[in-house]
Amino acid sequence: TGGIAPRTWRLLRGRLPRGLRLDRQLGLVYGSPRRQGIYGVTFEVADALGVRFFTRLVIDIRGPLPS
């Protein structure tokens, strides 16, 4: 929340699990992961004024996974 629209998200460090994607306008991670594992990622969001915020997440994928 907060900031001045439009906001733009990007993956700054790490990799999303194969099969997941980032919606750069909404900051939403979506899709169907293809592998189990623990993935550390850092996202950056910038608003229309260029104000930036960073957040680090750990994504823990556990099975069973879609084939």
N, C-alpha and C positions, 0 to 999 in steps of 0.2 A: 504494500500500500504506500501511498505517498508519491511524491515526485510529480513532474509535469509531463503529461502525455505529449507525444508518443514516447514510450519506453522501449529500449532495444536490449535484448538479452544476448549473451554469447557465452560459449564454453571457453573459459580462460585457461584451465589446466586440467589434465586428466583426459580420459576418454569415456564416453557413454558406452554401456554394454551394447554389443552388436544387436540390432533390431530396435533400439530406442533412438528417438530423435528429440531435438529441442525446437519448440515453436518460438522463434526469436521475438515475436511481438507479444505473446502471452506469458512467456517464461514457463511454459508447460512442457514437461517431459512425457512422451507418449510412445506407444508401440508395444511390441511383444519381444521380450529379451530372448536370445537364442542360447545363452550359456549361463550357468550358475557362476557365482563369484561375488567378490566384494570390490567395489569400484569407488575410488575417491575422486571427486570432481569439484572444481571451483568455477562458479558462475559469476559473471559481472552483468549488472544492469545499469544502463545510463539513461537518464531522462532527457527531455528536450533542451534543458539548460546545460547539459554536459555533466551533471552531478552523477557520480558513480557510487555503486555499492557492490560489495563482494560478499559471497557466501560460499561456504564449503559444505558439501554433503557427502555422506557415505551411502551408496546404493548397495543394498544387500539382496542379491537375487538367489532365491532358493527354488528347488524343483517341486513338483514336476513341471517341466516346461512344454509349451506347445510344440508339436512336431511339424 
